[in-house]
Amino acid sequence: MNHQLDVNNLLCHHCEGKGYIEIRDCSGEIQCSQTCWFCHGTGICNDSNDGDD
């Protein structure tokens, strides 16, 4: 049996697994980058924080 996980399903949808997002101006130039607030810089989805606690 093969028990491999599909890594693409685990990647953060917002930063695409990079752990950061790039803020661009209207011409497309990168102005700054910041830690992704969805995955907190890990690049991995964490659905455990999405529920109502």
Buried (B, 14 or more C-beta within 10 A) or exposed (E): EEEEEEEEEEBBEBBEBBBEBEEEEEEEEEEEBEEBEBBEBBBEBEEEEEEEE
